[in-house]
């Protein structure tokens, strides 16, 4: 499975750990649902380019080891309840073009490594 798109379907509940096993996934679009709980660890999805979890009810932190940074082009997590977002300290191999964290509850200063993301 490479593309998983279920936008605006009224999905509820949490994302199950089984999602973490979809290692060939390139696109995960779950925006505009009612999904809640913590954001799953997608770091094993080394092919992931597009991740959109916007307009749900996800809570907590996105840590520096939770995402496959080197393959991601777009990360959209707006309109959730994310309180922390951390990039890895070495951002040299990150080529992300879109990062949308608007309308969350981030309680930290953004790290200085954010300035090295020259493709944003």
GUNUVO-600152 format. One record per atom (N, C-alpha, C): residue in one letter; x, y, z. Coordinates in steps of 0.02 Angstrom, whole numbers, padded with zeros to 5 digits, always signed. Atoms other than C-alpha are relative to their C-alpha. Layout:
AXYZ...
//
This chain:
X+00042-00059+00000X+00000+00000+00000X+00044+00062+00000X-00041-00060+00004X+00075+00166-00053X-00039+00064+00016X+00040-00061-00010X-00069+00291-00041X-00061-00017+00043X+00056+00011-00045X-00194+00299+00102X-00033+00068+00010X+00034-00065-00001X-00319+00442+00083X-00071-00010+00024X+00068+00004-00028X-00474+00455+00193X-00019+00068+00030X+00019-00066-00023X-00504+00642+00208X-00075+00006+00008X+00070-00020-00009X-00670+00707+00274X-00048-00060+00001X+00043+00059-00004X-00745+00538+00319X-00033-00009+00068X+00030+00007-00066X-00798+00569+00498X+00030-00055+00042X-00033+00052-00038X-00672+00443+00563X+00010+00022+00072X-00009-00015-00071X-00664+00433+00753X+00048-00051+00030X-00044+00046-00035X-00553+00347+00879X+00073+00020-00008X-00071-00013+00004X-00365+00332+00876X+00030-00039-00059X-00035+00038+00052X-00240+00274+00746X+00034-00060+00034X-00028+00061-00029X-00191+00095+00783X+00073-00008-00018X-00071+00013+00010X-00011+00039+00797X+00014-00035-00066X-00010+00035+00063X-00037-00066+00640X+00021+00048-00056X-00020-00050+00050X-00016+00095+00538X+00076+00004-00004X-00072-00005-00002X+00166+00094+00591X+00034-00053-00042X-00028+00054+00040X+00192-00066+00491X-00007+00011-00075X+00009-00014+00071X+00143+00013+00324X+00063+00034-00027X-00066-00028+00015X+00324+00038+00277X+00008+00027-00071X-00004-00024+00069X+00294+00069+00090X-00044+00061-00013X+00047-00055+00008X+00169+00209+00121X+00036+00064-00021X-00027-00063+00025X+00208+00368+00022X-00044+00059+00020X+00047-00054-00015X+00053+00468+00065X-00051-00024+00051X+00051+00013-00051X-00054+00469+00222X-00040+00064+00010X+00043-00058-00006X-00198+00592+00212X-00061-00019+00040X+00057+00013-00044X-00322+00589+00356X-00031+00065+00025X+00024-00065-00024X-00370+00772+00367X-00076+00001+00005X+00071-00014-00011X-00541+00833+00425X-00039-00062+00021X+00036+00054-00032X-00592+00685+00531X-00006+00017+00074X+00005-00012-00072X-00616+00665+00718X+00045-00049+00036X-00049+00045-00030X-00464+00559+00755X+00033+00033+00060X-00028-00028-00062X-00388+00582+00928X+00058-00043+00024X-00056+00037-00030X-00247+00522+01038X+00066+00026-00025X-00067-00020+00020X-00062+00530+01006X+00011-00014-00074X-00020+00011+00070X+00014+00543+00833X+00045-00062-00002X-00039+00062+00005X+00085+00376+00778X+00071+00014-00023X-00069-00004+00022X+00269+00347+00749X+00004-00025-00072X-00005+00018+00071X+00296+00347+00560X+00073-00005-00023X-00071-00001+00019X+00487+00342+00564X+00021-00061-00041X-00016+00059+00041X+00488+00166+00487X-00027+00005-00071X+00029-00010+00067X+00393+00230+00335X+00049+00041-00041X-00055-00035+00033X+00551+00277+00241X-00017+00029-00068X+00021-00026+00065X+00456+00312+00079X-00050+00057+00006X+00052-00050-00012X+00332+00435+00158X+00022+00068-00025X-00013-00067+00026X+00327+00600+00063X-00052+00051+00024X+00054-00046-00016X+00159+00674+00112X-00039-00027+00061X+00035+00018-00061X+00081+00671+00286X-00047+00057+00017X+00049-00052-00017X-00080+00766+00320X-00048-00027+00053X+00042+00019-00056X-00162+00744+00490X-00039+00061+00026X+00033-00062-00020X-00241+00917+00494X-00073-00009+00018X+00071-00005-00019X-00409+00958+00572X-00026-00065+00030X+00021+00057-00040X-00420+00812+00693X+00005+00021+00073X-00005-00014-00071X-00400+00800+00881X+00061-00033+00031X-00061+00030-00025X-00224+00734+00898X+00030+00043+00055X-00027-00035-00058X-00137+00780+01061X+00073-00019+00011X-00067+00016-00023X+00037+00787+01133X+00056+00025-00044X-00063-00022+00033X+00211+00799+01060X+00015-00040-00062X-00031+00033+00057X+00291+00760+00895X+00075+00007+00013X-00070-00002-00018X+00468+00712+00941X+00045-00008-00061X-00047-00001+00056X+00623+00719+00833X+00011-00068-00032X-00010+00067+00029X+00623+00530+00803X-00066-00033-00023X+00065+00029+00018X+00439+00506+00757X-00016+00000-00075X+00017-00007+00071X+00441+00553+00572X+00060-00020-00043X-00055+00016+00046X+00542+00494+00421X+00025+00063-00035X-00018-00068+00022X+00622+00665+00399X+00031+00003-00069X-00037-00005+00062X+00732+00626+00250X-00043-00008-00062X+00043+00010+00059X+00589+00574+00134X-00058+00050-00004X+00059-00043-00002X+00455+00699+00187X+00008+00064-00041X+00004-00062+00037X+00407+00841+00070X-00051+00047+00032X+00054-00040-00031X+00248+00899+00158X-00022-00032+00065X+00028+00020-00064X+00193+00888+00339X-00053+00052+00019X+00055-00045-00018X+00023+00962+00382X-00034-00030+00061X+00030+00022-00062X-00039+00948+00560X-00039+00057+00033X+00036-00057-00028X-00140+01107+00581X-00065-00021+00034X+00064+00009-00034X-00293+01119+00693X-00005-00066+00038X+00000+00056-00047X-00250+00986+00821X+00015+00029+00069X-00019-00022-00068X-00191+00996+01002X+00072-00020+00014X-00071+00016-00006X-00005+00971+00973X+00032+00052+00045X-00031-00045-00048X+00096+01044+01116X+00075+00009-00010X-00073-00004+00011X+00274+01013+01056X+00016-00030-00068X-00022+00025+00065X+00359+00990+00888X+00076+00007-00003X-00073-00001-00002X+00542+00942+00880X+00030-00029-00064X-00039+00024+00057X+00656+00926+00730X+00062-00035+00025X-00065+00028-00020X+00811+00817+00735X+00054+00054-00001X-00053-00051-00004X+00970+00911+00776X+00037+00008-00067X-00033-00003+00065X+01046+00868+00606X-00054+00005-00054X+00053-00010+00050X+00930+00941+00473X+00028+00002-00071X-00032-00004+00065X+01053+00930+00328X-00033-00042-00054X+00032+00044+00049X+00957+00788+00243X-00075+00009-00004X+00073-00013+00002X+00784+00862+00267X-00014+00048-00057X+00016-00040+00058X+00709+00929+00107X-00074+00019-00003X+00071-00015-00005X+00534+00969+00168X-00015+00068-00032X+00021-00061+00033X+00442+01101+00067X-00059+00034+00035X+00058-00027-00035X+00285+01123+00173X-00001-00027+00071X+00009+00019-00070X+00268+01122+00362X-00054+00045+00028X+00056-00039-00026X+00099+01178+00430X-00020-00026+00069X+00018+00016-00069X+00076+01176+00618X-00048+00051+00029X+00044-00054-00023X-00049+01318+00628X-00058-00028+00041X+00058+00015-00042X-00192+01317+00753X+00010-00063+00043X-00015+00051-00049X-00112+01202+00882X+00011+00034+00067X-00014-00027-00066X-00059+01228+01062X+00074-00009+00017X-00072+00009-00009X+00130+01225+01041X+00024+00048+00054X-00020-00037-00060X+00207+01281+01206X+00075+00010+00003X-00073-00004+00000X+00388+01301+01153X+00022+00051-00052X-00031-00038+00053X+00502+01410+01055X+00022-00048-00054X-00022+00044+00054X+00541+01338+00885X+00077-00003+00001X-00072+00010-00005X+00716+01267+00877X+00037+00038-00055X-00042-00035+00049X+00858+01354+00787X+00011-00043-00063X-00009+00043+00059X+00869+01202+00671X-00053+00014-00053X+00052-00018+00048X+00710+01267+00589X+00028+00047-00054X-00028-00048+00049X+00813+01402+00503X+00042-00034-00054X-00039+00035+00051X+00915+01271+00410X-00043-00036-00050X+00046+00031+00048X+00761+01206+00319X-00010+00048-00058X-00001-00050+00053X+00797+01304+00162X-00052-00010-00054X+00051+00013+00051X+00662+01223+00054X-00070+00021+00021X+00067-00020-00024X+00517+01284+00162X-00022+00064-00033
//
